[in-house]
Amino acid sequence: MPKGAIRLAESAVRDLEEMGRWYARQGVPETGERTLRRILESIGLLAEQPDMGRVVPEFGQSSLRELIRPPFRIVYRREPEGVSIVRVWRSERVLEVPEAESRD
C-alpha cells in the first residue's frame, strides 16, 4: 500500500486530550507532552507501514490492529486508503471500540 492517510476518530482525539489532562493533574505536564509526541510519532509510522501493528486479540479482526507503546495501546482500523486511529487506550483498561467511529 502506498503512503496513506491517517485519520483520528473523535474517540482517539478525546483519549489524547484526556491523557494530557491526566498528566497535568499529576503535576507532570512535560511527561504528558513527551508521551503525546511519542504516540504521534508512532502513529506517523503507520502512513507507510500500516501493517506494523498486531491484530487486536480481543476482537480477532484482521483490519483492527494495535501498536503497543507502554502504557498505551494505539488501536487503529486498517483501511484501503490508510488508517483510522480509533483509540489510544491505557493497556490495563478493557478495550472498547466505538462501532460507529471505528468504521468512519
Secondary structure, 3 states (H helix, E strand, C coil): CCCCEEEECHHHHHHHHHHHHHHHHCCCHHHHHHHHHHHHHHHHHCCCCCCCCEECCCCCCCCEEEEEECCEEEEEEEECCEEEEEEEEECCCCCCCCHHHHCC
